[in-house]
Amino acid sequence: MDKKIYELIDSYAEAYAAHLARWIQVPSVKDEASDGAPFGTEVRRMYDLALADCEAMGFATRGFEGYALDATLSGESDEAIAVLGHLDVVPAGDGWAVPPFAAVREGDRLIGRGTSDDKGPALCALYAMKAIKKAGVPLKKSIRLILGCDEESGWEDMAYYSQHAQMPEVGFSPDASFPLINTEKAMLHMWLTAPLGAEGLQVRQLCTGERLNVIPGESKALIAGDAQIASKIAAYAEKTGLPYTAEVTSEGVWVTAEGIPGHGAYPEGRRNAIGMMLLLLRELGVQGALATLADAVGLESNGASLGCACADEVSGALTCNMGILHLENGELRCTLDMRVPVTANLEVLRDNALAALPGFTATLVEMKEPHHVPAESELVSSLLAAYHEETGLPAEPQSTGGGTYAKVLKQGVAYGAAFPDDEDLAHQANEYVYLSKMITATKIYANALVRLCGE
């Protein structure tokens, strides 16, 4: 790659760090829509900031009513390679050692919600484009950075963008990990409801989770009982080795289950606090819908008791996460988020899950097909070559249960910015990036974009 591009990217290091801090300080969590702000006022504020920043860097920009924006570095032809990132973030959640939107810097680390998912990587792509532009590299194809505002929820942003602009056919999303992900599992999302029931242990309050794709790290419930129930909870905690606490009050007993939070697609090493709560409530004598959930889901992350466990060589095993469990007006509402191997049948899995949950009604079901780009394609080979050249590390394509904007492209892959040895803190407390690694990622993206678009 042009030596000048390396020099420019290195010279941007402190500017990048300050820039990312400004972006992190906007808490762009989806909220109620208002005029001109389809995903809430803070997401709109982030959208306006990013649009102004792209314009200030000298790129041709377009805004799409608060849904998405794009910034283009023009080449000789109108054909564009897309880079798709997002500006929205999941809620901060509990367990932070620093304020989640303060953008605290500790040496080479910048800590805050969105540093890795996905503001940091998206900004890497923008600075890669800036370096290519400043270096005067001739391009035969254009580079188009598309930044959406609803990736963590319903992808309404990409639907709106596709209706109002021509989506490129080829590109990548810097919203996962290196070396490269060319296979994304299918998704089966289910919203389920059931009456609580009047028999057995009485649960008076229970409200856990905000997003279906997050493994909740804490669950609290108010149950009928006294010190005797609290003693049973302590005994169950000792028997299982799981962290539960109980507080006896005039209202009843408040019980807390402490899990290990994470991204719903990656349950390894995590512990779902909802599953913990369900197993405890079953032990204490709960009946009806909560007992059904304990039997069919509990702490399983493979869907086995739902009749949904499956795997294939291309994409690995199915994962299942219950991210939300709410009790309101005598009715339970919960979610199941399954990441499904590419060879599995989504309709069969849906039917199996419903059969294992008698008494529950599916109020909404979403099915998203899998996505795969052949390893021998020009896109995959070019991106792997860029990664290997910049790092010297092995470069083989991988599969994931995560879903990225790569799926909106005919040929799209997920490409960084997490490195193989990075700690996985997606959707967790104390999310951070190493700034030096983000500069390396910027060089990888510049290398890749020159390979795909340069003369």
Buried (B, 14 or more C-beta within 10 A) or exposed (E): BBEBBBEBBEEBBEEBBEBBBEBBBBBBBBBEBEEEBBBBBBBBBBBBBBBEBBBEBEBEBBBBBBBBBBBBBBBEEEBBBBBBBBBBBBBBBEBBEBEBBBBBBEEEBBBBBBBBBBBBBBBBBBBBBBBBBBBEBEBEBBBBBBBBBBBBBEBBBBBBBEEEBEBBEBBBBBBBBBBBBBBBBBBBBBBBBBBBBEEBBBBEBBBBBBBBBBBBBBBBBBBEBEEEBBEBBEEBBEEBEBBBBBEBEEEBBBBBBBBBBBBBBBBEEBBBBBBBBBBBBBBBBBBBBBBBBBBBBBBBBBBBBBBBBBEBEBBBBBBBBBBBBBBEEEEBBBBBBBBBBBEBEBEEBBEBBBEBBEEBEBEEBEBBEBBBBEEEBEBBBBBBBBBBBBBEEEBEBBBBBBBBBBBBBEBBBBBBBBBEEBEBBBBBBBBBBBBEBBBBBBBBBBBBBBBBBBE
